[in-house]
């Protein structure tokens, strides 16, 4: 390993977060979060799928295993929601607003792949991805009860409550954006770090490519002093070096960790990702009601076909897709062929560069070495070799 990557880089982001290498790793898997931070990067736990009690358990486990190293939490607390409620009755309000046409359409997709969907929507589905206003507030409180160093909001300007709590606890706030205009709004709202995510990203994304978005946002925010993290299809150190050259203070990554040895991604999905090319993803509203990029499968194709119902607003669409895909993933792990065909998950176009599963630590080391190699190639090109 090149010793140039074994000390803390001269980076505003490294100083802000107390890390060695400005590689931020978003993951729903606590093991990945811990291992990235131990390897010199910064792990961020995706908290949207957890209840208040579950998140407290996950963060307590991280606290016990991370050895005092810094980490963060990412959650979804949109500034505008279809339902704002003070209790669990809000979930029932959501269910009542979902048209039967959409439920029938989703069930039919499963039936065509030999999956019994007769009771698919008969039982309640309470996964915490459907955050109401009060639920988001409770999750925020749990996050700040732990020694996090960063809290990020995945959709829109963070609630004022989140920003004020972060300042009180000395925690950096971050927010994901997909346009220059949104970046400026985030800074005006008081966000400490802007994550500029190009359309190549997995999950929720805009339509501006990373190569265009990063210099545009960095230029717009230069006077503010707010660091910009580049995101969107970034799975290698050379891509990270390119983003640094364009003005980014570091990178925010997600997809690359899905196929790591420690990741809890189902093996069926890991195998699909390792075999996929960059063209085998689709950007669609059919999963959450907002544009998000995921692996293409017969499930995603069905929602794009002529005559398919128009996806509903967030979080209504999730009441359709999540119960169905939850059943698909459970059956696929048991070897059900139809379910394996339908299986899909959020992943960016960088999936075409994810060709082998390895440990999280090795992924971080590869990022470091590839970053240095790219830097040295650039230095040689301009005659600035040390």
N, C-alpha and C positions, 0 to 999 in steps of 0.2 A: 504494500500500500504506500502510495506517495505520501511522504511526511508533510507535504504542504496542506493536506486536508485533515491532519490530526490536531491542529490548533484551531481556536475560534477564528472564523473569518471576520474581516473588517467590514461588518455589516450592521446597519442601523437596526435591522430586525433581530440579529443575534444579541445585540446589547439589550434590546427591549424585552426579549423573552428569556434571556439567559441561556442561550443554546450555542452549540459549536458550529452548526451547519444549517443554513436557512432553508431546510427541507421540511415542509409542514405536511403531515400525513393525516388525512381524514379517514376514519374507519369506524364502523359499527362494532368492531371486535376489540375488546379490551386488551387482549394479548398483543395485537398489532400496535396499539397505542403505547403500551409499555416498552415494547422492543424497539420501536422507532426512537423514543426518547433516550433509551439506554445506548443507542448507537450514535447519538449526537444530533439527531433531528428533533422534531417536536410533534408528538402524537396528539390528535384531537379526536375525542369520542363523539360520534354522531348520536345524539340523544333523542331524536324524534320518535323512535319506536318504543321507548321505555315509559312505564308509568313512573310516578313519583317514587314509589317504593323500590322499583327495579333500578332506577337511576342511582338512588342512594347506595344500593348494594354494589352496582358496577363501579362507582367512583370510590367506594371504600376499598374494594379489591385493588383498584389501581393504586390508591394511596399506600397500600400494604406492600405492593410489589415493585413500585417504580423507583424506590430508593431516594425519595426527595427530589427527583428530577422534575422539570416543568412539563406540564401538559395542559390541554384545554378541552372545552366542550363546545359542540355545535348543535344548535337546535333550530326548529322552524317555528317562528312566531311572526307570521305575516302581519303587516299593518292593516290589511283588510281581509276579513274572513267572511264566508257565507253565513256562518253561525257564530255568535258570541254568547256564551252562557256561563252561569256561575256554578253549575253542577253537572252531573252525568246526564241530566235530562236533555242537555244539548245534543248528545249523541242520538237520542231518539228523534229529536227534531230533524237531524240530518237524514236519518233513515226515511222519514216520512216524505222527504222532498225528492227522493230518488224515483224517477219514473219506472213503472213496471217494464216498459219497452227495453230499457237499458239492462235491467236485471235478466230478462229473458234472452237478450242477445248474448250476454256474457255466458249464461248457462248453456246456450246452444253451442258455443265454441267448444266448451268442455265435452259436451255430449258427442260431438262429431269426432272427438279423439278418445272415445270409449271411457269417459269419466262420468260417473253418476253425479249429476248436479241437481237432483230432485230436491235435496234439502240444503242446497248451497247457501241460501239466504234466509233459512228458517230460524237460525240461531243468531244471537247477538254477536257482533264482531267489535271488540273493544280495544284493538291495537291503538296505542297512543299516538299514531301518526296523525290522527284527527284532532289537533289541538284547538280547543276553544280558547277564548281570551283568558279565563281564569286558570285553565290547565297549563297554559304557557307560563303564567305567573308563578305557579307552584313549581314547575320544572326549574325556572330561573332561581328560585329560592334554594332548591336543593343543590344546584350547581355551585352557588356561592357559599354553601356550607362546607365546601371542600377547598383545598389549597390550589385551585386552578390559577393559571397565569393568563388565560385568554378565554373569552366567550364570543362565539360567532353566531350570527343570524344568517340563515340560508336564503331567506326570501324577504326582500324589501328592507326598509329602514328599521333597525331594531326598535322595539318599544322604548319609550323614554324611561320606563322603570328599569329596563336592562342597563341602559347607559349610565343612569344615576347610581345603580347598585355597583356597577363595575368601577366607577370612579371612587366610590366609597371604600371599596375593597382593594384598590390599587391593581385592578385587573384590566388588561387591554381588551378593547372591543373590536371585533372585525365583522365585516359584512360582505356578502358576495354580490357582485354586480355584473351586468353584461353589456353596459353602454357607458359612454363618457358622461352623459347627463345624470345617470344614476350614481356614478362615482362622486360627482360634485355634490349631489344631495346628501350622500352618506357623510361626507366630510362636514357639510353644514350642520348636520344633525349631531356631530360630535364623535363620530367613529374614529378609532385610533389607527386601524389598518384596513385597507381596501383590498379585497380579493377580486381581481379582474378575471372573469371566467369566460373564455371563448366558446364558440359553439361546438367545438370538438369535445367538450367536457361530457362526462357521464352525469346522469341525474339532470336536475333543472339547469337549463342553459338558454342563452339568447341565440341570436343569429349572426353575430359578428365574429369572424375568425380570430384566433389568439394572436396571430402575427400582426393583425391590424389593430386589435383592441389594446394590447399592452403599450405600445408607444403612444397611442392616442390618450390613454388614461394617465400614463406617467407624465406626459407633457402637461395635461390639464391640472394635475395635482402637484406639480413641481414646487410651486410657490408655497403650498400649504405645509410642506414637510411631512405629509402623511405617507408612510411607505406603502408600496403597491406589491401585492403578491400576484404572480402570474399563475393562471390555471387554465386547463382545457387541453386535453390530449397529451399532457406532459408525463412521460414515463421513463425518460432517460436523462442523464447528466448533461449531455450535449444540448438537449432542448432547454434545460435549466440555464446553461451558459448563454444560450441565445437570448433567453428572456432577460437575463442579467445585463447583457449588452444593450438591450432595448430600454433599460431603466428600472427593471423590477428589483426589489430588495430580496426576493426569494421566490419560492414556488409553493403552491398549494396543490397537493396531489391526492387522488382517491382511488382511481381504477387500478393502478399498479399493485396495490396491496391486496386486492381481491383474490389473486391467484397465489399469494404467498403461502408458505407452509403453515404458518400460524393462523391464517384467516379461517373464520368459521363459514365461509361461503360453501354451499353444498358442492360436493365433488362433481356432480353433473354439470353445474354451471361453470366450475373451474375448467373442466374439460372443454366445454363449448368456447370459453374465452381464449384458452390457449390455442385453439384451432381456428379462431376467427380472424378475418382480415379487417382492415380499417373500414371497409365498405359494408360490413355486416352489422351495422348499428342503425337505428332509426330515431329521429327526433319527433316526438308525438305528444299530444295532450291526453292520450287515451288512458294513461295510468293514474295521473294525479289531477288532471284538469289544467295543468300548466305544462308548457313544453319541457319535456325531459328526454334525454338520450338513453337508449337501452339496446340490448341485444335484439336483433330482429328474429322473430319466430312466427309460426302460424297465428299466435295470439295477437301480436302487433299487426300482422298483415290484415287480419280480419277487421280491425278497427279502421284501417285505411281504405278498405274496399268501398266501392260505390254502394250506397244504400245503408251503410252502417250509421247508427245514431251518432249525432254530434256529441263529443265529450262534454260533460257538465263542468260547472265551476268547481274549484277547490273549496272545500274538501269533499264535495258530493261524489266526484268521480272515483275517489279512493274507496268509497263504500261499495262500489261495483267491482273494481279491479283487485283490491287486496284480498278479500275472502277467496276469490277465484284462484288467484295466483298462489296464495298460501296453500290451498289444497293441491294445486299443480306441483308445487315444490316438494310437499310431503310425499306425494305419490311417486314423483320422479326419483327420489332417493331410495324408494323401495323397488325400483326397476320397471315401473309402468312405462311402456314405450310411448303411448300417446302423451303422457305428462312430460316425458323427457323432450319430446318434440316441441311442446308448447313452452317449456321453461325459458324464462327470460329474466334479466336483471339489469339494473342501471350500470352502464359502462361507457367510457369514452372511446373516441376513434383511435386513441393510442393503443387499443387492444391488439391491433395488428403488430405491435412491437413487443407484446407480452407472449413470449413463446416457450417459457420454461418456468416451472414453479420452484422457488427457492426460499430460503429463510428471509425474514424481514431484515435481519442484520446484514445479510449479503446484498439485499436490494439497496440498502442505504450505502454500503461500501461501494457498490457499483455506480451509484449516483455520484459519489464523491470522486472516484477515479475518472469516470467519464467526463465530469465537469472540468477537472484539471487538464485532462487530455485535450478537450475542446479549447480551453483557455490557452494552452501552449501552442496549439495550431494557429489560433488567432494572433498570438504574440509573434509567432514566426512569420506570418503573412504580412505583418506591418513592420517587421524588422525590429521588434522590441523584446527579443529573447533576453532573459536574465543570464 
